[in-house]
Amino acid sequence: MIIVADNAKFLTTFVSVGLVSDGGILYLLSKAIESSRELKLSITGRSVTTDEALELGLVAYRDLKALNYTANYSELERYLKEETVAQSQAVLSDQFIEGTDAFIAKRKPNFSNN
């Protein structure tokens, strides 16, 4: 079983600096939860509480999770290649510059002017 603290939070953070999420998180989330919830979490960067992670099935028995991964994610390598291309393009964008400037300045990014 994956053990987390009662106050643990899970989130996709790169959206706050104008990048796409990396490490296959969008691919994995889309397989773990319904696509509308995955899209909302990935676009907003909203954190998920421990209780919500349990409800969504993101915190699960280790053996079942490993078996599920083997059974369902054979296309992960292809997805990660596509994600690498998207991330390479994102780091060249005005959104990334604004996102990282805002992060360094400890302010919210203003993506509307980009």
C-alpha positions as CSV (number, residue, x, y, z in Angstrom):
1,M,0.0,0.0,0.0
2,I,1.2,3.5,-0.7
3,I,1.3,5.4,2.6
4,V,0.8,9.2,2.6
5,A,0.5,11.7,5.4
6,D,-3.0,13.0,6.1
7,N,-2.0,16.5,4.9
8,A,-0.2,15.3,1.7
9,K,-1.1,17.1,-1.5
10,F,-0.6,16.0,-5.1
11,L,-0.4,18.5,-8.0
12,T,0.9,19.2,-11.5
13,T,3.1,22.2,-11.0
14,F,4.6,23.0,-14.4
15,V,1.4,24.8,-15.6
16,S,2.2,27.6,-13.1
17,V,5.4,28.4,-15.1
18,G,3.9,28.0,-18.6
19,L,5.1,24.4,-19.3
20,V,3.4,21.2,-20.0
21,S,3.5,18.6,-17.3
22,D,6.4,16.1,-17.6
23,G,7.3,12.6,-16.6
24,G,4.2,11.2,-18.2
25,I,1.9,12.6,-15.5
26,L,-0.9,13.6,-17.9
27,Y,-0.7,10.2,-19.6
28,L,-0.8,8.4,-16.2
29,L,-3.6,10.6,-14.8
30,S,-5.7,10.1,-17.9
31,K,-5.5,6.4,-17.3
32,A,-6.2,6.7,-13.6
33,I,-9.1,9.1,-13.5
34,E,-11.8,10.3,-15.9
35,S,-10.5,12.6,-18.6
36,S,-12.5,15.7,-17.5
37,R,-11.0,15.6,-14.0
38,E,-7.5,14.9,-15.3
39,L,-7.8,17.9,-17.7
40,K,-9.1,20.2,-15.0
41,L,-6.2,19.2,-12.7
42,S,-3.6,19.6,-15.3
43,I,-4.9,22.9,-16.6
44,T,-5.4,24.6,-13.2
45,G,-2.6,23.0,-11.3
46,R,-5.0,22.6,-8.4
47,S,-3.7,20.4,-5.6
48,V,-5.4,17.1,-4.7
49,T,-5.7,16.3,-1.0
50,T,-5.0,12.9,0.5
51,D,-8.7,12.1,0.8
52,E,-9.4,13.1,-2.8
53,A,-6.4,11.0,-4.0
54,L,-7.8,8.0,-2.2
55,E,-11.3,8.7,-3.7
56,L,-9.7,9.0,-7.2
57,G,-7.8,5.8,-6.8
58,L,-4.4,7.5,-7.1
59,V,-3.2,6.0,-3.8
60,A,-3.6,2.2,-4.2
61,Y,-2.1,-1.1,-3.3
62,R,1.4,-1.4,-4.7
63,D,1.0,-4.8,-6.3
64,L,-2.3,-4.0,-8.0
65,K,-0.8,-0.7,-9.2
66,A,2.2,-2.5,-10.7
67,L,0.0,-5.1,-12.4
68,N,-2.3,-2.4,-13.7
69,Y,0.6,-0.4,-15.1
70,T,1.9,-3.5,-17.0
71,A,-1.5,-4.3,-18.4
72,N,-2.5,-0.7,-19.5
73,Y,0.5,1.4,-20.2
74,S,2.3,-0.3,-23.1
75,E,2.1,3.0,-25.1
76,L,3.8,5.1,-22.4
77,E,7.2,5.1,-24.3
78,R,5.5,6.7,-27.3
79,Y,3.7,9.2,-25.1
80,L,6.9,10.2,-23.4
81,K,8.5,10.9,-26.8
82,E,5.6,13.2,-27.8
83,E,5.8,14.9,-24.4
84,T,9.5,15.6,-24.9
85,V,8.7,17.3,-28.2
86,A,5.9,19.4,-26.6
87,Q,8.2,20.3,-23.6
88,S,11.0,21.3,-26.0
89,Q,8.6,23.7,-27.7
90,A,7.1,25.0,-24.5
91,V,10.5,26.1,-23.1
92,L,10.9,28.5,-26.1
93,S,7.5,30.1,-25.5
94,D,6.6,33.5,-24.1
95,Q,4.4,31.7,-21.5
96,F,7.5,29.9,-20.1
97,I,9.4,33.1,-19.9
98,E,6.5,34.8,-18.1
99,G,5.9,31.7,-15.9
100,T,9.5,31.5,-14.8
101,D,9.8,35.3,-14.3
102,A,6.7,35.1,-12.1
103,F,8.0,32.1,-10.2
104,I,11.3,33.8,-9.4
105,A,9.5,37.1,-8.5
106,K,7.1,35.1,-6.3
107,R,4.0,36.4,-8.1
108,K,1.2,34.9,-10.1
109,P,2.0,34.7,-13.9
110,N,0.1,36.9,-16.3
111,F,-0.3,34.8,-19.4
112,S,-2.9,37.0,-21.0
113,N,-0.4,39.4,-22.4
114,N,1.6,36.7,-24.2
